Amino acid sequence: MKGEAALEAGDARGALSSFEAALAEGDDARARDGRNRALSTLIDRALSEAAAARTSGRWIVAATALADAQTFSDAGAGHATRVTIEREALANAVAPFIREPLALGQALESEARLSTVKPALERAHLESLLSDLEKEIRSVGARRCAVLSPLARTPWLARFMAGYCVHFKASATPVPPMPERRSSIALRVDALKARPQLQPALERALIQGLQRSPWYEAKAAGAIPVQVNGSIESERSAEPINAFVEWTESETYPTTETVTENYTETYSATENRPYQRMYTENESYTYSCGSGTRYQTCTGYRTVTRYRTEYRMETVMKTRPATRQVTKTVYKTRPVARRFDYPATHVKTRNAGVLTLALALPATTAPLSVQVKDEANTEDLEHQATHAPAKLTPHVAVVVDAVGFEDRMLTALQQKVRVALEAAWVTSLCPGDETPESAARCVVSQSAPSAAWLPLERFTGERAEQLRLLEVP
């Protein structure tokens, strides 16, 4: 049986599959016994692997092997007590590893350890342990919140600790708007040569750029003054022209060719051919003659017909392969150039623009200057002609018009403003010698230097890797 061969080769999983496939076709004592032996081998291996991984602190491997052992036990391997004992041993071993940071008040570190092994522990049916650990971590985090929040007396640090407290579902002191943040912009146009519709679109683009930067807070008071000057000019011309399209078609034409043709040729030949010639001759024979008591042998004579082979020359007709030159009509193809003329309009656009912004940011000495330049010169044909052989259909000119060019300029400006605001936050609000307050303000930027997290590590007792994951309001 295939399963027994796999079991002998050490492939217990393959053997189990073979035995179960055999049992699916019909009850068989030999297959049942083989399945039990395969399950017994598999659960022994899984429990041994779980114990070895537990001893070396490989919690995910241990929990995964324990989950496999439970599966084999439920499938009929038995040994439920051994599985329970190993589950308890794993729980007693992994719990101190997860609780270890709690002794130092590092609830986030303990939570990070738990999240790493949680899926594996769930598969190993350690939900009760997970629930207890999560409660302990929340409790320690809430206590740290209660201790640290009163010490966070400055705005940005208080805001940061509010995020820490909310993370552990602890009550946090309401945080007022941050002094360096603004909720909108105050746009002032100095000199802008453009369509009248540009100003509201420009204001919307700048607000979106602000909202994606560290300087924005919806409930903050005040606006960031922005001065803008520049120009966006667009021209469009349309000139009627006679256009044409060329293509190549395949044309079929007849022609005559002399070709060599194979055929079968008939010819006469003389052959010396055999035939049977009849002749007669006399032959003697014996027979019994006499009567009564006197018998004797008598000899008689008779004429018989016989045949003999003779040869004579004959003319016969034969065939043989031959070739001949024949002229025939054949059909060939050749490329033929075609052309179709049609009326069209040659559309040209010329677009050029430059926008210069000056943003007066809070807590900065000099305005932030942002400039974007762009130009686009495009042209295309527009027509209503249709011609199937040339695959020609009506076409609307695809060119960059005034509205499209303005959108392109504003998109580039929005992106440039966002990047400039991000850089300005780090440059202006990330001093080299960080205090917990300045650090809490600095790390709002995604570009904040790693060193900015060190004061927050010291203040909270947590590692920067976990502090970065907090969602701060």
Secondary structure, 3 states (H helix, E strand, C coil): CHHHHHHHCCCHHHHHHHHHHHHHHCCCHHHHHHHHHHHHHHHHHHHHHHHHHHHCCCHHHHHHHHHHHHHHHHHHHCCHHHHHHHHHHHHHHHHHHHHHHHHHCCHHHHHHHHHHHHHHHHHCCCHHHHHHHHHHHHHHHHHHHHHHHHHCCCHHHHHHHHHHHHHCCCCCCCCCCCCCCECEEEEEEEEEECCCCHHHHHHHHHHHHHHCCCCECCCCCCEEEEEEEEEEEEEEEEEEEEEEEEEEEEEEEEEEEEEEEEEEEEEEEEEEEEEEEEEEEEEEEEEEEEECCEEEEEEEEEEEEEEEEEEEEEEEEEEEEEEEEEEEEEEEEEEEEEEEEEEEEEEEEEEEEEEEEEECCCCCCCCEEEEEEEEEEEEEEEECCCECCCCECCECCCCCCHHHHHHHHHHHHHHHHHHHHHHHHHHHHCCCCCCHHHHHHHCCCCCCCHHHHHHHHHHHCCCHHHHCCCCCC
